[in-house]
Amino acid sequence: MRTWARYALLFLGVFVYGWLFLRDFSGDSTRDESPISFSEGSQYEEVLLQMEGPSECAMHSCFDYTKCSSKLKVFVYPDIEELPPSEVYRKILTAIRESQYFVSDPKDACLYIISVDTIDRDKISENYVQDVDRYISNLPAEVWNDGLNHIIFNLYHGTFPDYSDHNLGFATKKAMIARASPSLQNYRFDFDISFPLFHKEHPLRSAIECTVANSQLFQIVSVFIFHFTIFHFQQDVSFKTHDQYIVSFKGKRYVYGIGSETRDSLHHLHNGETVAMAHQDARCESDNEAYDKYAKVLASHLLYFSSCSTLFDIHVAYRWDYEMMMVNSTFCLTPRGRRLGSFRFLEALRLGCIPVVLSDDWVLPFDEIIDWSTAAVIVPEDNVLLVPDILHTYSPESIFQMKQRGFFIYYRYFSSVEKIAMTALEIVWERIRLSEGLARKNWNHLQYPDTSIVSHEATVIIKAAEKSSSRLQKAVTTVAALDGLSQVCFLALAELCSISSI
C-alpha cells in the first residue's frame, strides 16, 4: 500500500510540474525575455508575422496618391558610410539614381527607396544586414512616414530550414516589397511587386545600353538586332528537330529538406536521347562525376542511367556545359530550389529556351504586367513525371511563338538591372495612372519596329571575347553582305567598343 501511494504521489508531482511548465511556456509573462526558438512552431511564426508590414495593405490604404503628379519622381536616401550595399543592391540604386525619375529632394518625390541593403535576408549570409530596424528608425520620420510610398527590394528571404517568405527580419510597415520568389499565400496583389531572381553578375546595363549613347543610333541598332533575331528564329521553325534535347536540366539534386521532392524526381525523366538531366547528388558519386566531367554526347553515343545513375557507353570528350545544354534544348526545366524562384528562369529566356516552371504557388516575375502563358510552361509539381508527355503536345508553331515571345520579354524587361529596376518603378506608375482612370498600357504587345527605318544606314554591334578569330571573321563577312550597313561595332568583353567602317 505504501509503495502504491509513493508511486501515486510521484505521478501526481510529475503531472503538476508538467502542467505548470507548459502553462509558463505558453504564457506571455516571460516571452519578451526569452530568445525565440526555431522549434516553437506556430508561436515563432506568430512573432514573425507581427514583425511584417500590415497584411491588409493595398494601394488605396497604404499609398498616398497626392504625392504623385504628372510625372513619376523617385528619391533614394543617401548612402550610409558604415553600411556599403552589396553588389546587387548597389546596381539597383545606381540605376534609379541615374534614371529620369530620380529627384534629389524628398519633398518632390512620389516614391522612396531606402539605402539600407535588404536584398539578402538570410541570416547566415555574408550580405545579411543586422539591425535594419535601427537604421530605419534613424531616417527622417516625416520622410519614412511608416513606410508610406516606399519600395523595399529583396531577393533572398528566410533561412534554413524552412526559408520562410513571410518575414524579412524587420518591420516593413506600409512599404511595398519588390520580392523575388513570393508565394501566393503571402503576396499582396496590386501592392507588392513580384521581382525576378538574378545573379550578382547581371549587368547594370546591357552592352548596347552602355556603348550606344546616341538615341537615333540606338534605335537603328535595336531595330536591326530585333529583325536579325526574328530572322534567325524563322530559319528553322521546327525547333523539336533542330534542338538536341526537347527538355534538359543541370543542377543540384536535393535529397532532403524543402524543395527536395521535386528535385529528387527529375532523374527519372532522363532518357539520354531527348531528355537530359545532369545532377549533383550527395548519395550518388557517379552523378557528381557526370555533372563535373562529362559533357558533349555525340550523336552515336547515349547516356544510360541505372537507379544510381551509373554511366555506361559514354564518350568522354567535353565538359557538359550548363549554358550549352540550354542552348541545345527546346524547353528548360526551372524547378524550385529551397525557395520558389530560380536563376534558371531568366537564364532560359536569355538563351532562347522555353522555361518549364515546377514551383507551385510561385508568383512569376512581373506577373502583374506579363502574360507568362505565352512564353513559359507551368506544370504542377505533382505532375513532374508527366513533363515529357506534356511538352510533346506543343506544336512547332506554338514553340516558335513562345521562343519569340520569351526572347522579346527578356530583352525588354530583364536583360539588365536597369531594365528590371525601371520596370518595377513603371509598374507602380501604371497603378497610379489606373487610379486616375487612364487606360492600361499594353505591356505584352510584340511590336515590330517600323521597317521604314531600314532606309537609314545601319550599325551592327558584335560582342566578342576575342579581337581576332576565324569565327569572328566569318561573322563579319556574313554581316558585311547586308544591305544598308555602314558600320560594325565590336564590343570586347562587353565594355570596350571600337567602331570601324565597312
Secondary structure, DSSP 8 states (H G I E B T S, - for coil): -HHHHHHHHHHHHHHHHHHHHHHHHHSSTTTTTS---TT-THHHHHHHHHHS--TT--HHHH--GGG--SS--EEE----TTS---HHHHHHHHHHHTSTTB-S-GGG-SEEE-SS--SB--TTSTT--S-HHHHHHTS-HHHHGGGTTEEEEESB---TTT--SS--SS--TT-EEEEES-BTTT--TTTSEEE----TTS-SS-HHHHH---HHHHHHHHHHHHHHHHHHHHT---HHHHSSEEEEEEEE---SSTTHHHHTTGGGG--SSSEEEEEE-SS-HHHHHHHHH-----TT---B--TT---BS----S---HHHHHHTEEEEEEE--SSS--THHHHHHHTT-EEEEE-TTB--TTTTT--GGGT-EE--GGGGGGHHHHHTTS-HHHHHHHHHHHHHHIIIIISSHHHHHHHHHHHHHHHHHHHTT-----TT------GGGGGS-EEEEEEESSSS-HHHHHHHHHHHTSTTEEEEEEEETTTEEEEEE-
